[in-house]
Amino acid sequence: MHRLIPILVLIVITGISCSVNKDLVFTDYEPVREEKCVIKPNLIYVFNELDYLPFSIDTVGYIYVETFDEKAINTLHRIQYEAWNNCANAIGSVPEYLTDQTNSSSKQSVQLTIPALRIKSTRKFAEVEENYHSYDTAFVYNARRHIKDQKNRIQAAKVGNTIGGGILLIMSLSTYSE
């Protein structure tokens, strides 16, 4: 019976550490040139891969994204957050599945490079603005919550793996001494 308890604990810890492998979004931002972000935009425009842009834009950086079994809306929020946090007011080349409001599916593993943009010609853009997706900054709260939750899950998995390794060591030493 005393050997059964460590095995059950090990099974539970393994389950916890395996649960961290889903719903993950990792992002990294690479600026085209160093700029100080003073005033963040109050809207982020999302341009899909096939959108025609009849106005001037400036690429201010690139957002590198890697996801593991993540919902499209969480991925979009994280991309928007990176753009917003670096003073871009738009993102381009966004895959259609990320902006499809009826699609709540997850992709197994995705790697994307999304340009962070700044709209330059405001007059021309104002004429066609209604043709594009725009989002207020509600995504900021969701992205920050997702980042915090993801860090907590990763930390819990690290602790679980350490405890699980310790239990395995103790079990192997106890069987060795018998």
C-alpha positions, 0 to 999 in steps of 0.5 A: 500500500505504501508504494501505491501512494507515491505512484498515484502522486506521480500520476497526478503530477504527470497529468498536471505537467502534460496539461501545460502543453496546450493553449500556448502562444509565444510571441516575440517582437522585432522592430524594424528600427528603434522607436520610443512608444509614447502614445499607444493607439486606441484601435488596431486594424487587422488586414487579412492576407488577401486584403488590398491596401489602397493607402500608405502603410509603414512596417514598424516591426514583425511579430513572430508567433508560435502556438500549440493547440491554441484557440484562434481568438487567443492567438489574435489577441496576443498578436494585437497586444504585441502590435499595440504594445509597440505603437503599431495601429495595424497588423497585416497578412493575418490568416483568415481563420484568426479573424473568422468570428464563427471559427473557435477552433484550435490549430495543433501548432502554428508558426506565423510572422505578422508585420506590425504596421502604422497607417500613414495616409489617413485621408485615403484610409478614411475613405475605405476604413469600413472595409477592414476589421478594427478592434478596440483595446479590449484585447489588452485585458484578455492578452495580459490575462492569457500571458499570466495564466500561461506563465503560471501553468508553465511554472506549475509544470516545472515544479511538478516535474521537479517533484515527480523526479524526486519521487522517482528517485526516492522510489528507486532508492527504496527498491534498491535498498530492499 
